[in-house]
Amino acid sequence: MTATVLVDAENVRRSTWPNVPAAELVERCRRWAARSDVRLVVVFDGPAPGEGGDLVAAADAGADDRIVELARGLEGPVWLVTSDRELRRRVGDAAARLIGGGTFVRELLAEAEPLYDPPVQERNREIRLVARAHGAPDESLFELVETPVPTPAEGQVLIRNAYLSVDPYMRGRMSDVRSYVAPFTLGEAMSGGAVGRIVASRSPDWREGDWVVHGLGWREWSLSDARGLRRVEPGEAPISTALGVLGMPGMTAWWGITQIGKPREGETVFVSGAAGAVGSAAAQLAALRGCRVLGSAGSAEKLEWLAELGIEAFDYHSRPPHEALRELAPDGIDVYFDNVGGDHLEAAIGAMRPFGRVVACGAISRYSAVEPEPGPRNLFMLFTKRLTVQGFIVSDHYDRYAEFLAEMTPLVRDGRVRYRETVVEGIENAPAAFLGLLRGENIGKMLVKVGPEQ
């Protein structure tokens, strides 16, 4: 008895041939079916691309229901070609003769063109670390490399990145020292946050067109095993915010404020590096809780923006932190959100009221130091003032990400939390963007645009 092959056309196009026109998919299936002595039925969600008894347009019924209906009326073995597990179950219940489409898929793929056929001019470019940093890094530590655009295998997805993230923590990974995260591997692409769109998927969990955040780093194209991806809803906010105020920096600020600093209405909060991606979000979250917020920043433009946010800020280049805090907060501070370390931390400890809290988030002033610097000279105040100092790594708390987004997304959407982005164009300029970040040249989140947003 002749077997029937039911092809879920939209699923196959989405998961296997995202750039193959519907008519070409039909021709590929017909060529194989003609050699294999099977009856072919290709089912489309919308209009079928042409005419023929082997083409079925599901119309209002929907492709899944139409496939189940067809399977119920067929005689003989039924092969279903789809990655949709639920549809396979339904067809199996209806037909009781489902023997799977594995052979069909394997033979069809063997004769077919690659799953993703980028234009001839498309090449993947990536930034690799080629030497360890000692002291302040420079562009000689990086190289730009061209590679072919990869093709996803079974279970993988191909992502066209739109933005990559450069972050202060990356400086620590450039040195071969023990830390909470492994050093970058020399000769390999720099890893780190990126946001992009899936252009080819062979994973049942992801579709072509899905936007995702991942950690595959400084590349124009990323090949993923489909694990560790976080879905991004483009309609909620610009996709770039998935790396900033609605991404890792935003959650860092949220966790430090809500879970460690816990400022109460009427308290005074000091945020160092207040014009950066983390600092600006932390300062605004504290202000929304009814606090007076002080901040430090390194340029007149940054001070102007912080003033717009209602943050009382000083330029640490012209006013040492201990002097600025003595003037701005003569009665002391209750919470210090530390992004800088060094003289800022010492000044904050000196200005703390009894039972104050220090949120130890970062120490960018010391990341490129060659020699250890003496710690704050007033550490004895930790016990005389009964202070609490707590460090944290935000990735330890990603199980709370949904909670963070639930609070922060409406704040960003309604303009109650504002953000700035410093965007550098082109993957080739990622090292310069990173080095600029370490020098404090960014306002808000530093990003590198490497691909289309549509």
Phi, psi and omega in degrees: 000135184290133177279153177246133176255115176263121182252119173280090192300314183294322178294317180295318178296320183290318188264341187238313183232071186294339183251010179267123177301154182302320181297322179291322176300316179300316181296321178297316179296319181295320179299317180291316182297325180296328180275342192252003176056051175232159173271133184250133173225117180252121186253129180247146174295316181252207180298143177282144182279070181127195182235159178148150181293344180269005180247134181230128173262121185290333181055225187288340184292332185089141186298318183299311181296323180294320178296317178298318179298315179298316182299325181294330183264359183273151172253149178088180182296147179238124172256127179249125180255102179194158172257006182277106184296321181295321178294321178299320179296315182296318179293321178299319178293324185283318188264329182061011180228023184289121180244008172087162183248016185301313180298316179303310183296314182299315182289322179294318179293327182298328181263351189273169174283170179303156183297321178237122180248088180292156175305155186305323185283349183285125171227151175274131174245140181217157179255126180246148173272127184246351178206155180282150179270139173226110188081207181291124180287160174222179188289346179293346181279352186240156171221147176262125185235139174260137177222162175296151172292124185290160177247127182289138172268181180304129179089355183255164174227150176251129185243130171265110185287146176254317180223146166242157182257138167246133189223150182302325183299338181296333179300318179298327182283348178280345177258150182270066180232156181288133179208190181284349177222147186293151176297156172299149177271127179297140179085359178244159180299142176298129177270160182157178185290144175208156175233136182200180183248137177287121180256343176210132183227130168241028176247135179292347185268348185225146181244155171302134181100344177294138174264136185219153167256139180213176182247025186274356160087211195278072180221156172279326178235140179232134175257122186238148174278011175075007174257152177075016177267144175242126182290141177240133177264107185299335182285344183286321183192166176307142186298334180298333181293343177293345175255358185234250187295333175253018180238208183305314179298318179297318179291326176301313178297315182298315182294314182298321181284309190280331187253339184242300181294317178045055181293144179251155181307134179092349179279166178250128183242133176247127180241119175274153185059043191288347179263004178276181183297314180284312185300318182293323178291317180298317181299317181290323177296322177293319179298321179295341179267015174082023182262155166276129186240129174250152180212158172244148178205174190242016178201161179296323180297321179292319179297322179297316179295317179297324177297322177299330181274357181085018181261129176275108189237158176229156177270113184290348175288328184254342180226114177304143184305321183293326177288317181298318181290325178298324181279315185283329183226069182298336179267001176099174180238157182256327182225135173239122176260107190263115172249355192244319185074200175057228184293335177294317181294316179299315180297320181294318178300318179295330182270354185293140169280163175305141179067025176289165182235133177250121176266104184273093186262319183195174181211062189298336180293343185247001188294331181254014181294138179274320180247147177299141178259139177306142181290177177308135184281357183243031181299338177301337180291345177301322180265328179293328178263359181055051183275155173247126177239121181226126173267165179200157173240121190296330182295342175293346190238020182295347174293349179256014186300318181298323178294318176301310181297323181298326178275317190280324184303310178294330178295320178289316181299323183272358179081009178281335167242118181258159182215157173235153176228138171252111188250126176254133184270132169098132179302327181296341181260008179299316177301318179296322178296317180297313180295324176296323177300314181295334178271359178079028183276355182265152164245124185072215186278131174270124182230156172240122179273121185236001182192179184288152176265358182251000000 
